[in-house]
Amino acid sequence: MVNLKATVRVKTKSGLYPVYIRFTKSNQVSYVKTSWVVNEKGLKNKKEITDPFVLHQTSMLIDGYYSQLNLIDTSKWTKSHYKGGMGEYERLKKALAIHEKAAACSASWGLFQIMGFNYAACGCKNAIEAPFIFKHGGYYYLFVSLDYCCRGKKSNYRVAVGRSKDVAGPYLDKAGKDMLNGGGTVVMEGDKKNWEAAGHCAAYTFDGQDIFICHGYSAPRNGAAFLIQRPITWTPDGWPVIKL
């Protein structure tokens, strides 16, 4: 059985310690980096985390990981299902050796980069990947890409968003649904006339203008991939609007 624990590894130049979730099975160990940091006052013996806020947040994260480990049946998952190339497959084998179900869930965590095009073969309903956080006003906006890229005209990538006052979440969509529970307001998707699909985005501010960047699959050009760049406008209540 795999054991999960919040821990720190190396102090950064800023004097802070990034917080990780450590996965341990037998003598094999791997780490997932979180968005939290602690200083030395939040540690005991420079190893054990004592900061109450970080302990609370990471305990909820760990509970979510444990619940996800029980959702995916990988009993029939073989090498033939994996299409990410031998370099990624070697990492996948290491992940499976630590914990099979954790490996299947790891795309969203960034642990072993099991990409979206493997989800259907692994029994998942859809893929979620490529998170990007952008701050605007008093909110952090979490953009994610849903479903599948890299299939040309058969791609159905689209981008959804939620927002939070706290960078660590929870991120809620327009309807108030938590993105951890399937929420997410779609802000960019293919129109099936000019674009089959669009996703894997980033958002930046250039010269005072918020810009949304992603890749898209051209409908007139048989699903060929292109870079899409669009301005972001904002509704009066603070939600992004992106016109394809």
PEJO-V326453 format. One record per residue. RES is the residue in one small letter. PSI is psi in degrees with one decimal (999 if undefined). D_CENTER is the distance of its C-alpha to the mean C-alpha in Angstrom with 1 decimal. Layout:
# PEJO-V326453
<<RES	PSI	D_CENTER> <RES	PSI	D_CENTER>>
This chain:
# PEJO-V326453
<<m	142.0	24.5> <v	142.1	21.5> <n	137.0	21.7> <l	138.0	18.9> <k	141.2	19.9> <a	135.8	18.8> <t	174.7	20.5> <v	164.1	21.1> <r	-72.8	22.1> <v	138.7	23.5> <k	136.5	24.7> <t	174.0	23.6> <k	-23.6	26.3> <s	-8.0	25.7> <g	3.0	26.8> <l	157.0	23.6> <y	115.5	21.8> <p	143.4	18.0> <v	135.6	17.0> <y	157.1	15.5> <i	121.0	15.3> <r	127.7	17.8> <f	124.9	18.0> <t	129.5	21.7> <k	121.9	23.7> <s	-121.2	27.3> <n	13.7	27.4> <q	134.6	24.0> <v	139.9	21.3> <s	161.9	17.7> <y	144.1	15.5> <v	120.5	11.9> <k	134.1	12.0> <t	-177.3	11.4> <s	0.9	12.0> <w	155.7	15.6> <v	158.9	18.8> <v	155.6	22.3> <n	-177.4	25.8> <e	-24.5	28.6> <k	-20.8	29.9> <g	14.7	26.9> <l	152.8	27.7> <k	124.1	30.5> <n	29.0	32.0> <k	17.6	29.1> <k	-51.2	27.0> <e	126.0	26.7> <i	129.2	24.6> <t	-9.4	26.9> <d	118.3	25.2> <p	-36.8	25.2> <f	-47.9	22.3> <v	-39.6	19.9> <l	-40.2	21.4> <h	-47.2	20.8> <q	-44.2	17.2> <t	-30.6	16.4> <s	-38.2	18.6> <m	-39.0	16.7> <l	-44.2	13.4> <i	-41.0	15.5> <d	-40.2	17.1> <g	-40.3	13.9> <y	-46.8	13.2> <y	-39.2	16.9> <s	-37.0	16.9> <q	-30.1	14.1> <l	-19.6	16.2> <n	5.3	19.0> <l	-19.9	17.6> <i	127.2	17.5> <d	110.2	20.8> <t	20.6	20.7> <s	-26.6	24.5> <k	15.5	25.1> <w	114.6	22.3> <t	176.2	24.1> <k	-32.2	23.8> <s	-19.5	24.8> <h	-19.0	21.6> <y	130.1	19.5> <k	22.3	19.6> <g	5.9	17.6> <g	157.6	20.7> <m	-36.3	22.6> <g	-45.2	20.9> <e	-34.9	17.5> <y	-34.5	19.6> <e	-39.0	21.4> <r	-36.5	18.2> <l	-41.3	17.5> <k	-37.4	21.0> <k	-38.5	20.5> <a	-44.3	17.5> <l	-33.4	19.8> <a	-30.3	22.6> <i	-51.7	20.8> <h	120.4	19.6> <e	-48.3	19.3> <k	-33.4	17.1> <a	-37.8	14.7> <a	-40.2	14.4> <a	-28.3	13.8> <c	-0.7	10.9> <s	-7.3	9.3> <a	-45.1	7.0> <s	-24.6	3.9> <w	-18.9	5.9> <g	17.7	6.9> <l	-49.7	10.3> <f	8.9	12.1> <q	53.8	10.1> <i	104.4	11.4> <m	170.5	10.7> <g	-31.1	10.9> <f	-4.0	14.7> <n	-9.0	15.2> <y	-44.0	14.0> <a	-42.3	17.4> <a	-27.2	19.3> <c	4.0	17.7> <g	10.2	18.7> <c	150.9	15.5> <k	-38.1	16.1> <n	166.8	13.2> <a	146.8	10.0> <i	123.0	6.6> <e	-178.3	4.7> <a	52.4	5.4> <p	146.1	4.3> <f	129.4	7.9> <i	131.5	10.2> <f	131.2	13.8> <k	132.6	16.8> <h	127.0	19.7> <g	-129.2	22.7> <g	13.2	22.0> <y	153.8	18.4> <y	132.5	14.9> <y	123.8	13.1> <l	110.2	9.3> <f	134.6	9.0> <v	157.5	6.8> <s	130.0	8.5> <l	147.1	10.2> <d	-146.5	12.6> <y	135.3	14.1> <c	-174.5	14.8> <c	25.6	17.5> <r	17.3	20.2> <g	-128.4	22.5> <k	-15.6	24.2> <k	-0.1	22.4> <s	144.0	18.9> <n	27.7	17.6> <y	142.9	14.4> <r	161.5	14.1> <v	132.3	12.1> <a	160.5	11.9> <v	150.9	11.9> <g	169.3	12.7> <r	160.4	14.4> <s	149.4	15.6> <k	-22.2	18.5> <d	130.3	16.8> <v	-24.5	13.8> <a	-0.3	12.8> <g	-175.1	13.1> <p	148.9	13.8> <y	121.2	12.5> <l	147.6	15.1> <d	-173.2	15.9> <k	-32.5	19.4> <a	-1.4	20.8> <g	12.3	19.6> <k	133.6	17.3> <d	134.7	14.4> <m	-22.9	11.0> <l	-18.8	10.7> <n	28.6	13.8> <g	4.8	13.1> <g	172.0	13.7> <g	119.3	12.8> <t	121.2	15.6> <v	126.8	15.7> <v	-9.9	16.9> <m	127.5	17.1> <e	163.8	18.1> <g	145.2	20.9> <d	-3.3	24.5> <k	5.8	25.9> <k	-56.0	28.7> <n	-30.3	27.4> <w	129.5	23.8> <e	-40.2	22.5> <a	162.6	18.8> <a	142.6	16.6> <g	-167.8	13.0> <h	74.2	10.6> <c	170.6	11.8> <a	159.7	12.8> <a	133.1	15.3> <y	166.0	18.2> <t	122.1	21.7> <f	122.1	24.6> <d	41.2	28.2> <g	-2.1	27.4> <q	127.7	25.5> <d	130.0	21.8> <i	136.2	20.5> <f	128.9	17.6> <i	134.9	17.0> <c	176.1	15.5> <h	150.2	17.0> <g	159.6	19.1> <y	116.4	21.4> <s	127.3	25.0> <a	-45.8	27.0> <p	-23.4	30.4> <r	33.9	29.6> <n	36.8	28.6> <g	13.8	24.8> <a	146.4	24.9> <a	136.4	21.9> <f	160.3	22.4> <l	132.5	20.8> <i	133.5	20.7> <q	123.8	21.4> <r	148.0	22.2> <p	148.0	23.2> <i	126.2	21.5> <t	166.6	24.0> <w	137.1	23.7> <t	162.8	25.4> <p	-28.9	27.8> <d	13.0	25.5> <g	32.7	22.7> <w	142.9	20.3> <p	143.7	19.4> <v	124.0	21.4> <i	117.4	20.8> <k	124.5	23.5> <l	999	23.0>>
